[in-house]
Amino acid sequence: MSRLLTLQEAATATGLPYSVLWAAARRGDLPSVRFSVRGRYRVAPRDLTAWLEAHRQGQATVRVALPAPPRPAPAMSAALEALMPPPAERRFH
């Protein structure tokens, strides 16, 4: 049986950020063990290799954040519209 790696050791070995491995272990995507509620995650080298291979297959995904479409201006209530001067006399647009 091989020695279990801490996530910090796994991050150093793979070159991935610790936070990526921690999030994957917490979600259950990366098989890991914890020996207590507050204990650190440990991963078996073969599980780490299998997880990396599963994510290496296929094409890389590029995520692009698109700007939100502009929202239409809210319509004025009839009571507010009655208080306003006629549109031609307004000094603002």
N, C-alpha and C positions, 0 to 999 in steps of 0.2 A: 504494500500500500504506500502510495506516495504522500509526501507531506502536504498539508493544506496550506494555501497561500492566503495571506491577509489581502484585503483589497488594495492596500498601498503597495505591497509587493507585486500584485497583479498589474497595477497601473504602471509601475516602473518597468515591468517585463514587456508590456504591450505598447507602452507609449501613449496609452489613453489617459484622459483625465480621471482622477479618483472619483469625481462626482458622477461621471458616466457609469462607471462600474457600480458605485453605490446605488444609484437610481435603478439600474437593471436588477441588482440583487434584491432591492426592496420590493420592486414590482413582481419579482418571481421569474423574470425573463432569464436571468443568469442563475443557474442552480448554485445554491450556496447553503451553508449551515451557520447557525448561531447557537451558541451554547447557553446563552441566557438572554433575557429580554433586552438588557442594555449591552450585551456582548457585541463584539465586532463580527462582521461577516467573514467567513472563510470560504474559499473556493478550491476545488480540486483542479489541478493543472489540466486534466483531460476534459473537464467540464468547461473550463475557460477556453480551451482550444476549440471545442465543439461549438461554443457560443460565437466565437470569432468567425469560424467557418460558416456558420448559418447566416451571419450578417455580411460576410464577404461575397456571397453568391448574389447574382443579379446586378443590375445597374445601380449606380449611386443615385440617391434621391436628392434633388435640389428643391429646397423650400423657399419660395419667394413670398414675401409679405406684400400683398397688394393694398393700395390705399382704399379706405372705405369710400363708397360712393357718396356724393354730397346729398345731404338730406334737404328735402324741400322746406321752405320757410313755413312755419305754422300759420294757418289762416287766422285772421283776426276775428274775434267774436263780433257779432252784430252790435253789441252795446259799445265796444271799444271803437268800432268803425264809425258809429254815430257821433262820437266825441271828436274825431279827427277832422281837420279841414279837408275840403275836396282834394283829390290827388293832384290836380294841377297847381294848387296853392301850397303844397307841402315843400319845405326847404330841404328835405332829406329823401333819399331814395330807398 
